[in-house]
């Protein structure tokens, strides 16, 4: 495949693209002074030609890396046919993609959105619709409108999504938000039981919290949430926008549990980088839906759905779930060895290729140090370095990452007050966390 043509390299100070961004874009992101131009496999390149090993994956979006040959082929083919047809008509790929997602998930029905946060809002609407009709059928007049979500949660940035996002920096600047949301202490069954009653229409769980620092929901908590939702005629909503579609080495992270949710939300890697999200749900919930009650202009277009269908086929054809499990284990093993060398590593958490490295010092300087060394990672929840490499990584690239990461850990200045606080790593704790 030919490398895309690039203009002459520019310094950060003289690059007009950076100047335009600084002058005309809303300042919603704090970005390094680098213009990324293209990618190949597990690597991306900037305007100066510098190569970066991508262990961020577009924040879990680029699960097949960059410029995967089969994805490029489908995009070129479908772009010449129809990019948009509107949801007033069927297209060739929505039905087959919905069928495939139902088979992967164990759900029955699918609605396509443009993004994960739109899927959250749609699921909240479904929960209230289901709850209201369930109460009518039961002959009760209890107002069923409340949502439960977890402390440390992040579900998106629309008004509905921030209403069930506990992190105050995302929610409070826009208060008052959608009323009726309450937050349960993470994995605290007693707190869940105390806050769950007949006014709850839905509980939202990230099966593994992403922005919150890579924390998996426990089986005990999941099972109790499932039983309470059933008891109170509410829906259990699994937010798998970041942890689903293979990221953990299973099709969906919740498939390690014996019980299923009522609604599953996906997005990020679904269309290999094109905007596409989805609500997957049971027939019982879908029966409450009628034409006109929800909709979208762009969600589920033919180009995005064709790419998404190809993505799912590639995961199967290339046996990527096996690769995720194998190389995820090798990556965690290497990180465990690094934790024994660097006392400011407190814990390693996660499953498959969704890994958090919690530090006892702030993580942002390590992200900057990684970029300087040609490595892309990020920091979430201030102290957790988040690793989301593509499903296609090789053993050689895992070794390359560990070599670069060790250099970053060894050379990045730490905050003395934090590193001297006695929060050194416990090797037994790190080893246990690494295999969860």
URSULQUI-V838326 format. One record per residue. N is the residue number from 1. RES is the residue in three letters. PHI is phi in degrees with one decimal (NA if undefined). Layout:
((N	RES	PHI) (N	RES	PHI))
This chain:
((1	UNK	NA) (2	UNK	-73.9) (3	UNK	-70.9) (4	UNK	-59.1) (5	UNK	-68.1) (6	UNK	-118.0) (7	UNK	-73.4) (8	UNK	-61.9) (9	UNK	-62.0) (10	UNK	-126.8) (11	UNK	-75.9) (12	UNK	-57.9) (13	UNK	-68.8) (14	UNK	-101.1) (15	UNK	-71.5) (16	UNK	-64.8) (17	UNK	-66.5) (18	UNK	-70.6) (19	UNK	-64.5) (20	UNK	-62.9) (21	UNK	-61.5) (22	UNK	-65.5) (23	UNK	-84.5) (24	UNK	-111.2) (25	UNK	-85.7) (26	UNK	-63.4) (27	UNK	-80.6) (28	UNK	-91.2) (29	UNK	-131.2) (30	UNK	-104.1) (31	UNK	-109.9) (32	UNK	-69.9) (33	UNK	-81.8) (34	UNK	-137.2) (35	UNK	-107.0) (36	UNK	-80.6) (37	UNK	-119.0) (38	UNK	-164.8) (39	UNK	-142.6) (40	UNK	-143.1) (41	UNK	60.3) (42	UNK	-90.3) (43	UNK	-124.7) (44	UNK	-124.8) (45	UNK	-132.5) (46	UNK	-99.7) (47	UNK	-63.1) (48	UNK	-88.9) (49	UNK	90.3) (50	UNK	-70.9) (51	UNK	-101.8) (52	UNK	-127.1) (53	UNK	-78.4) (54	UNK	-94.8) (55	UNK	-106.2) (56	UNK	-112.1) (57	UNK	59.7) (58	UNK	61.6) (59	UNK	58.4) (60	UNK	72.9) (61	UNK	-87.6) (62	UNK	-84.9) (63	UNK	-67.2) (64	UNK	-102.2) (65	UNK	72.4) (66	UNK	-120.0) (67	UNK	58.1) (68	UNK	-60.9) (69	UNK	-57.5) (70	UNK	-70.5) (71	UNK	-68.9) (72	UNK	-59.0) (73	UNK	-62.1) (74	UNK	-66.7) (75	UNK	-60.2) (76	UNK	-62.9) (77	UNK	-64.1) (78	UNK	-76.1) (79	UNK	-63.6) (80	UNK	-85.9) (81	UNK	-104.3) (82	UNK	-161.9) (83	UNK	-84.6) (84	UNK	-144.4) (85	UNK	-127.4) (86	UNK	83.4) (87	UNK	-83.7) (88	UNK	-77.2) (89	UNK	-133.4) (90	UNK	-71.9) (91	UNK	-119.6) (92	UNK	-72.9) (93	UNK	-118.6) (94	UNK	-61.4) (95	UNK	-61.9) (96	UNK	-60.3) (97	UNK	-67.6) (98	UNK	-61.4) (99	UNK	-60.3) (100	UNK	-66.2) (101	UNK	-66.3) (102	UNK	-63.6) (103	UNK	-65.8) (104	UNK	-66.1) (105	UNK	-97.7) (106	UNK	83.1) (107	UNK	-88.2) (108	UNK	-114.3) (109	UNK	-132.6) (110	UNK	-136.8) (111	UNK	-125.0) (112	UNK	-97.8) (113	UNK	-117.8) (114	UNK	-92.4) (115	UNK	-159.2) (116	UNK	-67.6) (117	UNK	-65.8) (118	UNK	-66.3) (119	UNK	-63.0) (120	UNK	-59.2) (121	UNK	-59.8) (122	UNK	-63.6) (123	UNK	-66.3) (124	UNK	-64.5) (125	UNK	-63.1) (126	UNK	-61.8) (127	UNK	-63.1) (128	UNK	-68.6) (129	UNK	-63.1) (130	UNK	-63.3) (131	UNK	-62.5) (132	UNK	-64.5) (133	UNK	-71.4) (134	UNK	-65.0) (135	UNK	-67.5) (136	UNK	-62.0) (137	UNK	-65.7) (138	UNK	-84.3) (139	UNK	74.1) (140	UNK	-112.3) (141	UNK	-104.4) (142	UNK	-60.1) (143	UNK	-73.7) (144	UNK	-102.6) (145	UNK	-141.7) (146	UNK	-79.6) (147	UNK	-117.6) (148	UNK	-107.8) (149	UNK	-138.5) (150	UNK	-101.5) (151	UNK	-59.3) (152	UNK	79.7) (153	UNK	-79.1) (154	UNK	-143.0) (155	UNK	-123.2) (156	UNK	132.5) (157	UNK	-126.0) (158	UNK	-74.8) (159	UNK	-61.2) (160	UNK	-63.5) (161	UNK	-66.5) (162	UNK	-71.8) (163	UNK	-66.9) (164	UNK	-107.9) (165	UNK	-102.1) (166	UNK	-78.4) (167	UNK	-60.9) (168	UNK	-65.7) (169	UNK	-65.0) (170	UNK	-87.6) (171	UNK	-102.0) (172	UNK	-65.3) (173	UNK	-60.5) (174	UNK	-113.9) (175	UNK	-64.9) (176	UNK	-77.7) (177	UNK	-96.8) (178	UNK	-59.6) (179	UNK	-73.3) (180	UNK	105.2) (181	UNK	-99.8) (182	UNK	-138.0) (183	UNK	-111.3) (184	UNK	-102.0) (185	UNK	-59.9) (186	UNK	-59.6) (187	UNK	58.5) (188	UNK	-100.7) (189	UNK	-64.0) (190	UNK	-62.0) (191	UNK	-66.5) (192	UNK	-60.3) (193	UNK	-64.5) (194	UNK	-68.1) (195	UNK	-100.4) (196	UNK	-92.0) (197	UNK	-146.9) (198	UNK	-71.1) (199	UNK	-84.5) (200	UNK	-79.9) (201	UNK	-101.1) (202	UNK	-163.1) (203	UNK	-121.3) (204	UNK	-105.3) (205	UNK	-129.5) (206	UNK	-79.4) (207	UNK	-55.9) (208	UNK	-130.0) (209	UNK	-65.5) (210	UNK	-92.1) (211	UNK	-61.5) (212	UNK	-75.9) (213	UNK	118.9) (214	UNK	62.4) (215	UNK	-117.1) (216	UNK	-78.2) (217	UNK	-69.1) (218	UNK	-77.7) (219	UNK	-64.3) (220	UNK	-61.5) (221	UNK	-66.4) (222	UNK	-58.1) (223	UNK	-62.1) (224	UNK	-70.7) (225	UNK	-61.9) (226	UNK	-62.9) (227	UNK	-68.4) (228	UNK	-67.8) (229	UNK	-62.0) (230	UNK	-64.2) (231	UNK	-61.4) (232	UNK	-101.2) (233	UNK	55.2) (234	UNK	-115.1) (235	UNK	-109.6) (236	UNK	-96.5) (237	UNK	-109.7) (238	UNK	-96.8) (239	UNK	-84.9) (240	UNK	-112.7) (241	UNK	-60.8) (242	UNK	-100.1) (243	UNK	-97.8) (244	UNK	-91.5) (245	UNK	61.0) (246	UNK	104.9) (247	UNK	-55.5) (248	UNK	-93.4) (249	UNK	94.9) (250	UNK	-121.6) (251	UNK	-55.2) (252	UNK	-134.7) (253	UNK	-63.7) (254	UNK	-69.5) (255	UNK	-72.5) (256	UNK	-79.3) (257	UNK	-93.6) (258	UNK	-82.3) (259	UNK	-114.6) (260	UNK	-104.2) (261	UNK	-77.4) (262	UNK	-91.5) (263	UNK	-137.1) (264	UNK	-124.9) (265	UNK	-116.2) (266	UNK	-135.4) (267	UNK	-168.7) (268	UNK	12.9) (269	UNK	-81.7) (270	UNK	-53.4) (271	UNK	-112.0) (272	UNK	56.5) (273	UNK	117.9) (274	UNK	-80.0) (275	UNK	-69.8) (276	UNK	-163.9) (277	UNK	-129.8) (278	UNK	-156.7) (279	UNK	-106.8) (280	UNK	-108.7) (281	UNK	-149.7) (282	UNK	-82.9) (283	UNK	-62.4) (284	UNK	-60.3) (285	UNK	-72.9) (286	UNK	-62.5) (287	UNK	-62.5) (288	UNK	-80.5) (289	UNK	-95.0) (290	UNK	-135.0) (291	UNK	-54.6) (292	UNK	93.8) (293	UNK	-78.5) (294	UNK	-156.1) (295	UNK	-174.3) (296	UNK	-160.6) (297	UNK	-81.4) (298	UNK	-97.9) (299	UNK	-60.2) (300	UNK	79.4) (301	UNK	-65.0) (302	UNK	-63.0) (303	UNK	-65.2) (304	UNK	-63.4) (305	UNK	-69.0) (306	UNK	-63.4) (307	UNK	-66.9) (308	UNK	-62.8) (309	UNK	-62.1) (310	UNK	-67.1) (311	UNK	-57.6) (312	UNK	-62.9) (313	UNK	-65.5) (314	UNK	-64.7) (315	UNK	-56.3) (316	UNK	-73.7) (317	UNK	-62.9) (318	UNK	-92.5) (319	UNK	50.7) (320	UNK	-74.1) (321	UNK	-61.8) (322	UNK	-65.4) (323	UNK	-64.0) (324	UNK	-61.7) (325	UNK	-65.3) (326	UNK	-67.1) (327	UNK	-77.8) (328	UNK	-62.5) (329	UNK	-66.0) (330	UNK	-66.3) (331	UNK	-64.4) (332	UNK	-67.0) (333	UNK	-63.1) (334	UNK	-64.9) (335	UNK	-66.8) (336	UNK	-62.4) (337	UNK	-65.2) (338	UNK	-66.9) (339	UNK	-62.0) (340	UNK	-70.9) (341	UNK	-90.0) (342	UNK	-118.1) (343	UNK	-67.0) (344	UNK	-85.6) (345	UNK	-84.3) (346	UNK	-91.2) (347	UNK	-162.3) (348	UNK	-119.4) (349	UNK	-128.4) (350	UNK	127.7) (351	UNK	-140.6) (352	UNK	57.3) (353	UNK	-107.8) (354	UNK	-130.1) (355	UNK	-128.7) (356	UNK	-115.8) (357	UNK	-111.7) (358	UNK	-84.7) (359	UNK	-110.2) (360	UNK	-94.6) (361	UNK	-126.8) (362	UNK	-63.3) (363	UNK	-87.6) (364	UNK	-56.0) (365	UNK	-60.8) (366	UNK	-73.4) (367	UNK	-65.4) (368	UNK	-64.9) (369	UNK	-63.3) (370	UNK	-66.3) (371	UNK	-59.1) (372	UNK	-60.3) (373	UNK	-93.7) (374	UNK	81.9) (375	UNK	-135.7) (376	UNK	-108.0) (377	UNK	-138.9) (378	UNK	-147.9) (379	UNK	-117.5) (380	UNK	-125.8) (381	UNK	57.0) (382	UNK	73.4) (383	UNK	-120.5) (384	UNK	-115.3) (385	UNK	-80.1) (386	UNK	-104.1) (387	UNK	-116.8) (388	UNK	-135.5) (389	UNK	-68.3) (390	UNK	-67.6) (391	UNK	-65.3) (392	UNK	-91.9) (393	UNK	-59.4) (394	UNK	-108.9) (395	UNK	-59.9) (396	UNK	-61.3) (397	UNK	-73.3) (398	UNK	-62.7) (399	UNK	-64.1) (400	UNK	-62.4) (401	UNK	-59.3) (402	UNK	-61.5) (403	UNK	-65.6) (404	UNK	-66.9) (405	UNK	-65.1) (406	UNK	-63.5) (407	UNK	-63.1) (408	UNK	-63.1) (409	UNK	-63.0) (410	UNK	-78.8) (411	UNK	-112.4) (412	UNK	-82.3) (413	UNK	-61.5) (414	UNK	-109.4) (415	UNK	-74.4) (416	UNK	-59.8) (417	UNK	-63.4) (418	UNK	-80.7) (419	UNK	-70.7) (420	UNK	-94.3) (421	UNK	-81.5) (422	UNK	85.4) (423	UNK	-90.5) (424	UNK	-79.5) (425	UNK	-69.8) (426	UNK	-96.3) (427	UNK	-55.5) (428	UNK	-67.9) (429	UNK	-65.1) (430	UNK	-63.6) (431	UNK	-63.0) (432	UNK	-66.0) (433	UNK	-63.9) (434	UNK	-67.4) (435	UNK	-105.1) (436	UNK	-69.8))
